Each structure stands twice: as C-alpha cells, then as structure tokens.
Amino acid sequence: MRLLLDACVWGGARHDLEAAGHDVIWAGDWDTDPGDEEILASAHRDGRVLVTLDKDFGELAVVRGKPHGGIVRIVRTAARDQARVCLAILARHEESLRKGAIITADSSRLRIRLADRQEE
C-alpha cells in the first residue's frame, strides 16, 4: 500500500512499514512543512493513505470536505509501537482505506468512519 507518514509520526516507523512491503514517504524528510491542507492534498494526488497523530486531518476531511485517499490516525501510542499498530490496521482494513475510510486507533479501540459516512 502507498503511504504518506505525517512528520509527527516517528520516522523509524517508515523502515518497519517498508520492510512489510509498503511504499512509504515520510513528510519529516521534506525541507519545509507545507501545512495540513497541502499534506492531505499531496497524499490524495499521489494515491497514498495518510498516517498521522494529528486530529486536524479528520476535520479537514469530514467537516471541510477535503478529498483524501484514506486516513489512519494513531493516538496515545508510543513511538516504537506506531508501525506495529499501523501494520495491524493495514492488514485488516486495507480495502476500507482504499475506499477512503478514516481510521482512528489506540491501544484499546478502533474507530472506522467509512467513506460513505457509515460507522463500523
């Protein structure tokens, strides 16, 4: 799967995700931070699922209707566990993400907002 990791995601997660066969770009490698709207737009243009810790992307997608190619938000998770949580989400919910789902995950629960606005 093609992923764009927001700069707030631990950069070390990139290596674990790539080792699992994913095509990963980490925004932390960019020279400047273009802002949330451009990060979301870039992920969408490139056909990438955005992985972030930031709740603002959900607001951009849901409240403001900005197009996206799926969002994974990881909350209250240690940096060293971010890749593991992301890999588990991708393994179980890849198809929903490809259809534009927004998934919020922490160590005890998973919330999925499907592209057609249904909750799972």
C-alpha positions in Angstrom: 0.0 0.0 0.0 1.2 3.6 -0.7 1.5 5.6 2.5 2.4 9.2 3.4 3.5 9.5 7.0 2.9 12.9 8.6 6.0 14.4 10.1 4.6 13.8 13.6 4.8 10.1 13.1 8.0 8.6 14.3 10.5 8.4 11.4 11.6 4.9 12.5 8.1 3.6 11.7 8.9 4.1 8.0 11.5 1.3 8.0 9.2 -1.2 9.5 6.4 -0.3 7.1 8.8 -0.5 4.1 10.1 -3.9 5.4 6.5 -5.1 5.3 6.3 -4.2 1.6 4.6 -0.8 1.7 5.6 2.2 -0.4 6.3 4.9 2.2 7.1 8.6 2.1 7.7 10.4 5.4 6.9 14.1 5.5 9.7 14.6 8.0 12.2 14.2 5.1 10.7 17.3 3.4 12.6 20.6 3.5 9.6 22.5 4.8 6.2 21.8 6.3 3.6 22.8 3.7 0.8 22.7 6.2 -2.0 20.2 6.8 -4.1 21.0 3.8 -1.2 20.5 1.4 -0.1 17.3 3.1 -3.6 15.9 2.8 -3.8 17.1 -0.9 -0.4 15.6 -1.7 -1.4 12.2 -0.2 -4.6 12.3 -2.3 -2.9 13.3 -5.5 -0.3 10.5 -5.1 -2.9 7.8 -4.1 -1.5 7.5 -0.6 -3.1 6.8 2.7 -2.1 9.5 5.2 -0.9 8.2 8.6 -0.8 10.8 11.3 -1.2 11.5 15.0 -3.0 14.8 14.3 -6.8 15.1 14.6 -6.9 18.1 12.3 -6.8 15.9 9.2 -10.1 14.3 10.1 -11.7 17.7 10.5 -10.3 18.7 7.1 -11.8 15.6 5.5 -15.1 15.4 7.4 -16.1 19.0 8.2 -14.5 20.8 5.3 -15.0 18.0 2.8 -11.3 17.9 1.5 -10.6 14.9 -0.7 -8.4 12.2 0.6 -7.3 8.7 -0.1 -7.8 7.3 3.4 -6.5 8.4 6.8 -5.1 6.4 9.7 -4.8 8.4 12.9 -2.8 6.7 15.7 -3.4 8.1 19.2 -1.9 7.5 22.6 0.7 5.1 21.2 4.4 5.1 22.0 6.6 5.9 19.0 8.1 2.4 19.0 4.6 0.9 18.6 3.3 3.2 15.8 4.4 0.9 13.0 3.0 -2.2 14.6 -0.4 -0.5 15.1 -0.4 0.8 11.6 0.6 -2.6 10.1 -2.3 -4.2 12.1 -4.7 -1.7 10.7 -3.5 -2.1 7.1 -3.7 -5.9 7.3 -7.4 -5.8 8.5 -8.7 -2.7 6.8 -6.8 -2.1 3.6 -9.9 -2.3 1.4 -11.8 0.3 3.5 -8.8 2.6 3.4 -8.6 2.3 -0.4 -12.2 3.4 -0.4 -11.4 6.5 1.7 -12.1 5.3 5.3 -10.8 7.3 8.2 -9.5 5.1 11.0 -8.6 6.2 14.5 -6.7 3.7 16.6 -5.3 3.5 20.1 -4.2 0.5 22.2 -7.7 -0.4 23.3 -10.1 0.6 20.4 -10.5 1.2 16.7 -13.0 3.7 15.2 -13.7 3.4 11.5 -15.5 6.1 9.5 -16.3 4.6 6.1 -16.2 6.8 3.0 -20.0 6.7 2.8 -20.2 8.1 6.3 -21.3 4.8 7.9 -19.6 3.8 11.2 -18.3 0.3 11.7 
